[in-house]
């Protein structure tokens, strides 16, 4: 079973996510256009092309005066990757370890000799002021027997969603799975969301404030048009299952793929796509369907965020043309962004108090600010193409993840602001830091991001191989 970014005929202009796109490929082409044993994975910072396993440092780029990053933790104050000139000032990159690594502490726990604070910069993770080095690698692990696609963080665990290697299932099916890790990458438990001959996969997952985890993906058999979007809800303790709800296709007789999920105080939203249309669904936290809004002119709904008032904003595309819509808590569309208001293929959206940050890309990545009233404030290039995931840290650092053109993953951090005047003159943005995940072999490339405590960002994904999945912890 192949997983990954299989594309439909160019005339159709879209792809199917995850495990189902290869199976559905022939039918999708006809209907729509006719009417990793785990491999060793080398993770390294990629911009400079250099590698130094002993340095523990990321590839960092000195930001301009208007884009200085600050990271904090329980044991440190500030860490800046700025340079006096604002010109790129790359430091030596690092190759990730395939072990779970040491505990994520800034220093060695002892104030020695003339140190002004713990470690005085001797640690690979902190600087001379005992502050986390932004973009620094904390640990990196392999996840054998799994195609990882996304992750979410609760108070006591990191949850990795995806699918199990079908070779591990006596029935040969691809099984939806979530694995729990502790904050240092140690595995706590594995949870199969279904078993037997039917196939399934987790595409995205999110954690609620009370620790419940909501996973969305697909479930069904590979007979024509039998695949249905599904949302699974699990408890805060050990991912005990609470409920599962099928998300029906809006175009009768076809399939439904769940592509995005967001949770609010009283509801959870799921974005789906079918053969010809997309949709967004609102459910109560106990799994009761509230309403479904069909997005008739959309070919994909790939990002959704629940707003403070209980409504939501969904982003997606009609092939290459960008789409965005705000919907009230009772399911009434409030505004629709005109095609052309954003660049091609929005894939992720996050809420930042009174604004939305939207990211996407088709050959070139981009990030844009969108008001809650539907006005585009600015847009800037985001560096890597084909952005798949985005998170926003409390310090205003925006991190995007993209699959690159050679089979790896790129992580890139910038300020969540428009380009400075100098960057506009250069026509590009200087990142705060970057980190590269090198390919592990031929195969699918996909991934997600999640924010953790103590200014950590987790990267989880599949980088080819048979399968080759990784989870990486970086300092934000």
C-alpha positions as CSV (number, residue, x, y, z in Angstrom):
1,X,0.0,0.0,0.0
2,X,1.5,3.3,-1.0
3,X,0.7,6.4,1.0
4,X,1.3,10.0,0.1
5,X,0.9,12.7,-2.5
6,X,-0.5,11.0,-5.5
7,X,-2.0,13.5,-7.9
8,X,-5.0,13.2,-10.1
9,X,-4.8,13.9,-13.8
10,X,-3.6,17.6,-14.3
11,X,-6.9,18.5,-15.8
12,X,-8.5,17.7,-12.4
13,X,-6.0,19.8,-10.5
14,X,-6.2,18.2,-7.1
15,X,-4.9,15.4,-4.8
16,X,-6.4,12.9,-2.4
17,X,-4.8,12.9,1.1
18,X,-3.3,9.9,2.8
19,X,-4.0,6.2,2.4
20,X,-7.0,6.6,0.2
21,X,-5.7,8.7,-2.7
22,X,-3.9,5.9,-4.4
23,X,-6.9,3.5,-4.2
24,X,-9.4,6.1,-5.3
25,X,-7.1,7.5,-8.0
26,X,-8.4,5.6,-11.0
27,X,-12.1,6.2,-10.1
28,X,-11.5,9.8,-9.3
29,X,-9.8,10.4,-12.6
30,X,-12.6,8.7,-14.6
31,X,-15.5,10.3,-12.8
32,X,-14.2,13.8,-12.0
33,X,-12.4,14.3,-15.3
34,X,-14.9,12.4,-17.5
35,X,-18.1,14.6,-16.4
36,X,8.2,2.2,5.8
37,X,10.4,-1.8,8.7
38,X,11.6,1.7,9.7
39,X,14.7,3.0,8.0
40,X,17.3,5.1,9.6
41,X,16.5,8.8,9.0
42,X,19.0,11.6,9.0
43,X,17.6,14.8,10.1
44,X,19.6,17.9,9.5
45,X,19.4,21.7,9.2
46,X,19.3,22.4,5.5
47,X,19.9,26.0,4.5
48,X,23.6,26.0,4.7
49,X,24.2,22.5,3.6
50,X,26.6,21.9,6.5
51,X,26.3,19.4,9.3
52,X,27.9,19.1,12.7
53,X,26.6,16.4,15.0
54,X,28.4,17.7,18.0
55,X,27.2,21.3,17.8
56,X,23.5,20.7,18.5
57,X,22.8,24.1,16.8
58,X,20.1,24.8,14.2
59,X,20.7,26.6,11.0
60,X,19.8,30.2,12.2
61,X,19.5,33.3,10.2
62,X,19.9,36.7,11.8
63,X,16.6,38.6,11.5
64,X,16.1,42.2,10.7
65,X,15.6,44.8,13.4
66,X,11.9,44.4,13.1
67,X,11.9,40.6,13.6
68,X,13.8,39.6,16.7
69,X,12.6,36.3,18.3
70,X,12.3,35.8,22.0
71,X,11.9,32.4,23.6
72,X,11.2,31.7,27.3
73,X,11.0,28.6,29.5
74,X,10.8,27.9,33.2
75,X,14.5,28.1,33.6
76,X,15.5,30.9,31.2
77,X,14.6,34.4,30.2
78,X,15.5,35.5,26.6
79,X,17.1,34.0,23.6
80,X,17.6,36.0,20.4
81,X,18.9,35.0,17.0
82,X,19.3,38.6,15.8
83,X,22.4,40.0,14.2
84,X,23.6,43.6,14.3
85,X,23.2,44.0,10.6
86,X,20.1,42.0,9.9
87,X,22.0,40.1,7.2
88,X,21.9,36.3,7.1
89,X,24.4,34.9,9.5
90,X,24.1,31.1,9.3
91,X,25.6,29.0,12.0
92,X,26.6,25.4,11.7
93,X,23.7,22.9,11.2
94,X,23.2,19.7,13.0
95,X,22.3,16.1,12.1
96,X,19.5,14.8,14.3
97,X,20.0,11.8,16.5
98,X,17.8,8.8,16.1
99,X,17.7,8.1,19.8
100,X,15.4,9.7,22.3
101,X,18.1,12.0,23.6
102,X,18.7,13.5,27.0
103,X,16.2,15.4,29.1
104,X,15.3,18.8,27.6
105,X,16.9,21.1,30.2
106,X,18.8,24.3,29.4
107,X,22.1,23.4,31.1
108,X,23.3,20.4,33.2
109,X,21.4,21.3,36.3
110,X,24.4,22.6,38.2
111,X,25.9,26.1,38.4
112,X,29.6,25.4,38.2
113,X,32.6,27.5,39.0
114,X,32.4,31.0,37.5
115,X,29.1,30.3,35.7
116,X,26.7,33.2,36.0
117,X,23.9,30.7,35.6
118,X,23.4,27.0,34.9
119,X,25.9,25.8,32.3
120,X,27.0,29.2,30.9
121,X,26.4,28.1,27.4
122,X,28.1,24.8,27.6
123,X,24.9,23.0,26.8
124,X,24.0,22.4,23.1
125,X,20.5,23.6,23.9
126,X,21.1,27.0,25.6
127,X,23.2,30.1,25.2
128,X,25.5,31.9,27.7
129,X,22.5,33.5,29.4
130,X,20.9,30.1,30.0
131,X,18.2,30.8,27.4
132,X,17.0,28.2,24.9
133,X,18.6,28.5,21.5
134,X,15.8,29.1,19.0
135,X,15.5,26.2,16.6
136,X,17.8,24.0,18.6
137,X,17.3,20.3,18.3
138,X,16.2,18.7,21.6
139,X,15.6,15.2,20.5
140,X,14.6,13.1,17.5
141,X,13.1,9.6,17.4
142,X,11.9,7.1,14.8
143,X,8.5,5.6,14.9
144,X,8.8,2.1,13.3
145,X,5.8,0.6,11.6
146,X,3.8,3.8,11.2
147,X,3.0,6.4,8.6
148,X,2.9,9.6,10.8
149,X,0.8,12.5,9.6
150,X,0.1,14.9,12.5
151,X,0.5,15.5,16.2
152,X,-1.1,17.2,19.2
153,X,0.1,17.9,22.7
154,X,-1.7,17.5,26.0
155,X,-0.4,18.2,29.5
156,X,1.3,14.8,29.9
157,X,1.9,13.5,26.3
158,X,2.5,14.1,22.7
159,X,0.0,12.3,20.5
160,X,1.1,11.1,17.0
161,X,-1.7,10.2,14.5
162,X,-1.5,8.4,11.2
163,X,-1.7,4.8,10.0
164,X,-0.1,1.5,10.9
165,X,2.0,-0.3,8.4
166,X,-0.4,-2.8,6.8
167,X,2.2,-5.5,7.0
168,X,1.6,-5.5,10.7
169,X,-2.1,-6.3,10.3
170,X,-3.0,-10.0,9.6
171,X,-5.9,-8.8,7.4
172,X,-3.5,-6.5,5.4
173,X,-5.5,-3.4,6.1
174,X,-4.1,0.0,6.8
175,X,-5.2,0.8,10.4
176,X,-5.8,4.2,11.9
177,X,-3.5,4.6,14.9
178,X,-2.5,7.2,17.5
179,X,0.7,6.7,19.5
180,X,1.4,8.5,22.8
181,X,4.9,9.8,23.7
182,X,6.2,11.5,26.8
183,X,7.8,15.0,26.5
184,X,11.2,13.4,25.8
185,X,10.1,11.1,23.1
186,X,9.6,7.9,25.1
187,X,6.7,5.8,23.9
188,X,3.8,5.4,26.4
189,X,1.2,3.5,24.5
190,X,-0.3,2.7,21.1
191,X,-4.0,2.9,20.3
192,X,-5.6,1.3,17.2
193,X,-8.7,3.3,16.4
194,X,-10.2,0.4,14.5
195,X,-9.2,-3.2,13.7
196,X,-9.9,-5.8,11.1
197,X,-10.1,-5.8,7.3
198,X,-11.4,-2.3,6.8
199,X,-8.8,0.4,6.1
200,X,-8.4,3.7,8.0
201,X,-6.1,6.6,8.6
202,X,-5.7,9.7,10.9
203,X,-5.0,12.8,8.9
204,X,-5.1,15.5,11.6
205,X,-5.7,15.7,15.3
206,X,-6.2,18.4,17.9
207,X,-6.2,18.5,21.7
208,X,-8.9,20.3,23.8
209,X,-8.1,22.3,26.9
210,X,-9.3,19.4,29.1
211,X,-6.9,17.0,27.4
212,X,-9.4,15.2,25.1
213,X,-7.9,14.3,21.7
214,X,-10.0,14.6,18.5
215,X,-8.6,12.7,15.5
216,X,-10.0,12.9,12.0
217,X,-9.4,10.8,8.9
218,X,-11.0,8.0,6.9
219,X,-12.5,4.6,7.6
220,X,-14.0,2.0,5.3
221,X,-13.2,-0.6,2.6
222,X,-11.6,-0.1,-0.7
223,X,-14.6,-0.9,-2.7
224,X,-15.8,2.0,-4.8
225,X,-17.0,5.1,-2.9
226,X,-17.2,3.3,0.5
227,X,-14.7,5.4,2.3
228,X,-16.2,7.8,4.9
229,X,-14.7,10.6,6.9
230,X,-14.6,9.9,10.6
231,X,-13.8,11.7,13.8
232,X,-12.6,9.8,16.9
233,X,-12.8,11.3,20.4
234,X,-10.5,10.0,23.1
235,X,-10.2,10.8,26.8
236,X,-7.4,12.7,28.4
237,X,-6.3,9.6,30.3
238,X,-4.5,7.0,28.1
239,X,-6.6,7.9,25.0
240,X,-9.5,5.7,26.1
241,X,-12.1,5.9,23.3
242,X,-15.1,8.1,24.0
243,X,-17.0,8.1,20.7
244,X,-16.6,7.9,17.0
245,X,-18.8,9.7,14.4
246,X,-19.0,9.1,10.7
247,X,-18.9,12.3,8.6
248,X,-21.1,11.6,5.6
249,X,-20.2,12.8,2.1
250,X,-22.2,15.7,0.8
251,X,-22.2,14.5,-2.8
252,X,-24.4,11.3,-2.7
253,X,-22.8,8.0,-3.6
254,X,-19.2,9.1,-3.2
255,X,-16.5,9.1,-0.6
256,X,-15.7,11.6,2.2
257,X,-12.2,12.4,3.4
258,X,-11.7,14.4,6.7
259,X,-8.8,16.8,6.2
260,X,-8.8,19.3,9.1
261,X,-10.2,19.7,12.7
262,X,-10.5,22.4,15.3
263,X,-12.0,22.4,18.7
264,X,-13.7,25.2,20.7
265,X,-15.3,25.5,24.1
266,X,-18.5,23.7,23.1
267,X,-18.0,22.2,19.7
268,X,-15.6,20.6,17.3
269,X,-15.4,21.4,13.6
270,X,-14.3,19.0,10.8
271,X,-13.5,20.0,7.2
272,X,-14.0,17.3,4.6
273,X,-13.9,16.8,0.8
274,X,-15.6,14.4,-1.5
275,X,-15.4,13.7,-5.2
276,X,-16.7,17.0,-6.4
277,X,-17.4,19.2,-3.4
278,X,-16.1,20.0,0.1
279,X,-17.9,20.7,3.3
280,X,-17.5,21.8,6.9
281,X,-19.3,20.0,9.8
282,X,-19.9,21.2,13.3
283,X,-20.4,18.6,16.1
284,X,-21.0,19.0,19.8
285,X,-18.3,17.7,22.1
286,X,-20.2,14.5,22.7
287,X,-20.3,13.8,19.0
288,X,-23.8,14.9,18.1
289,X,-24.0,16.5,14.6
290,X,-25.1,20.1,14.8
291,X,-25.0,21.3,11.2
292,X,-23.2,20.7,7.8
293,X,-22.4,23.5,5.3
294,X,-21.8,22.3,1.8
295,X,-19.0,24.2,0.0
296,X,-20.3,23.6,-3.5
297,X,-17.7,25.4,-5.5
298,X,-14.7,24.1,-3.4
299,X,-12.6,21.1,-4.4
300,X,-10.8,21.1,-1.0
301,X,-11.4,22.3,2.5
302,X,-8.0,21.9,4.1
303,X,-8.0,24.2,7.1
304,X,-10.6,25.2,9.8
305,X,-10.6,27.1,13.0
306,X,-13.3,27.6,15.7
307,X,-13.8,31.2,16.7
308,X,-14.5,32.6,20.2
309,X,-18.1,33.1,19.4
310,X,-18.6,29.5,18.4
311,X,-18.6,30.1,14.7
312,X,-15.7,29.1,12.4
313,X,-13.6,30.0,9.4
314,X,-12.7,27.4,6.8
315,X,-10.1,27.7,4.1
316,X,-9.5,25.7,1.0
317,X,-9.6,26.0,-2.8
318,X,-11.4,25.4,-6.0
319,X,-8.5,23.6,-7.7
320,X,-5.9,26.4,-7.6
321,X,-8.2,29.4,-6.7
322,X,-8.2,30.2,-3.0
323,X,-11.4,30.1,-0.9
324,X,-12.2,31.2,2.6
325,X,-15.5,31.5,4.4
326,X,-16.7,32.5,7.9
327,X,-19.8,30.7,9.2
328,X,-21.9,31.7,12.2
329,X,-22.4,29.4,15.2
330,X,-25.8,28.3,13.8
331,X,-24.4,27.4,10.3
332,X,-25.1,30.6,8.3
333,X,-22.3,31.8,6.0
334,X,-21.3,35.4,7.0
335,X,-18.8,36.2,4.3
336,X,-16.9,34.5,1.5
337,X,-13.5,35.7,0.3
338,X,-13.5,36.4,-3.4
339,X,-11.2,34.1,-5.5
340,X,-7.9,35.8,-6.0
341,X,-7.9,37.5,-2.6
342,X,-5.3,35.0,-1.5
343,X,-2.7,33.1,-3.3
344,X,-3.3,29.5,-4.5
345,X,-4.2,26.6,-2.3
346,X,-4.7,27.7,1.3
347,X,-3.8,24.7,3.5
348,X,-3.7,25.9,7.1
349,X,-5.3,28.6,9.3
350,X,-4.7,29.7,12.9
351,X,-6.5,32.2,15.1
352,X,-4.4,35.0,16.7
353,X,-6.8,36.9,19.0
354,X,-8.5,39.2,16.5
355,X,-6.9,38.1,13.2
356,X,-6.4,35.0,11.2
357,X,-3.1,33.8,9.7
358,X,-3.5,31.7,6.6
359,X,-0.8,29.7,4.8
360,X,-0.6,27.7,1.7
361,X,1.3,27.2,-1.5
362,X,1.5,25.7,-5.0
363,X,5.1,25.7,-6.0
364,X,5.8,28.7,-3.7
365,X,4.7,29.0,-0.1
366,X,3.0,32.1,1.3
367,X,1.5,33.4,4.6
368,X,-1.3,36.0,4.8
369,X,-3.1,38.0,7.5
370,X,-6.9,37.9,7.2
371,X,-9.2,40.0,9.4
372,X,-12.2,38.3,11.1
373,X,-14.3,40.4,8.7
374,X,-12.7,38.8,5.6
375,X,-10.2,41.5,4.6
376,X,-6.7,40.6,3.5
377,X,-4.2,42.8,5.4
378,X,-0.9,41.5,3.9
379,X,0.7,38.6,2.2
380,X,4.3,37.5,2.1
381,X,6.4,34.6,0.7
382,X,7.0,31.8,3.2
383,X,10.0,30.1,1.6
384,X,9.2,26.4,1.3
385,X,6.6,25.3,-1.2
386,X,3.6,23.1,-0.4
387,X,3.0,24.2,3.2
388,X,1.1,21.5,5.1
389,X,1.0,22.8,8.7
390,X,1.4,26.0,10.7
391,X,1.6,26.9,14.4
392,X,1.9,30.3,16.2
393,X,3.9,30.5,19.4
394,X,3.1,32.8,22.3
395,X,6.2,34.9,21.4
396,X,4.7,35.7,18.0
397,X,6.9,33.2,16.2
398,X,5.2,31.6,13.2
399,X,6.4,28.2,12.2
400,X,5.4,26.5,9.0
401,X,6.1,22.9,7.8
402,X,6.3,21.9,4.1
403,X,7.2,18.9,2.1
404,X,10.1,19.9,-0.2
405,X,10.8,18.9,-3.7
406,X,13.4,16.2,-2.9
407,X,11.4,14.1,-0.5
408,X,12.2,15.8,2.9
409,X,10.4,18.2,5.2
410,X,11.3,21.8,5.9
411,X,10.6,23.7,9.1
412,X,10.8,27.5,8.9
413,X,10.2,30.1,11.7
414,X,9.5,33.8,11.1
415,X,7.7,36.6,12.8
416,X,4.0,36.7,12.3
417,X,4.2,40.1,10.6
418,X,4.6,41.4,7.0
419,X,7.9,41.9,5.3
420,X,10.1,44.8,6.5
421,X,11.1,47.5,4.1
422,X,14.5,45.8,3.6
423,X,12.9,42.4,3.0
424,X,10.6,44.0,0.5
425,X,13.6,45.4,-1.4
426,X,15.2,42.0,-1.4
427,X,12.0,40.3,-2.3
428,X,12.4,37.6,0.4
429,X,12.2,37.2,4.2
430,X,15.0,36.4,6.5
431,X,13.9,33.4,8.7
432,X,14.6,33.4,12.4
433,X,15.7,29.8,12.0
434,X,15.1,26.8,9.8
435,X,15.4,23.0,10.2
436,X,15.4,20.3,7.6
437,X,14.3,16.7,7.7
438,X,16.2,14.7,5.1
439,X,14.5,12.0,3.0
440,X,14.8,8.5,4.3
441,X,14.1,6.9,0.9
442,X,11.6,6.9,-1.8
443,X,8.0,7.2,-0.7
444,X,5.4,9.7,0.6
445,X,6.3,12.8,2.5
446,X,3.8,14.4,4.8
447,X,3.7,15.9,8.3
448,X,2.3,18.2,11.0
449,X,3.3,20.5,13.8
450,X,2.3,21.0,17.4
451,X,3.3,23.4,20.2
452,X,4.4,22.0,23.6
453,X,5.4,23.4,27.0
454,X,8.7,25.2,27.6
455,X,8.7,26.7,24.1
456,X,8.9,23.4,22.2
457,X,7.6,22.8,18.7
458,X,7.1,19.2,17.7
459,X,7.6,18.0,14.1
460,X,6.1,14.7,13.1
461,X,5.8,13.1,9.7
462,X,6.7,10.5,7.2
463,X,9.8,11.0,5.0
464,X,9.7,8.0,2.7
465,X,11.0,4.6,3.3
466,X,9.2,1.5,4.4
467,X,7.8,3.4,6.4
468,X,10.1,6.0,7.9
469,X,8.4,8.2,10.4
470,X,10.0,10.7,12.7
471,X,9.1,12.9,15.7
472,X,11.4,15.8,16.4
473,X,11.4,18.4,19.3
474,X,12.8,21.8,18.5
475,X,13.2,24.9,20.7
476,X,10.9,27.6,19.6
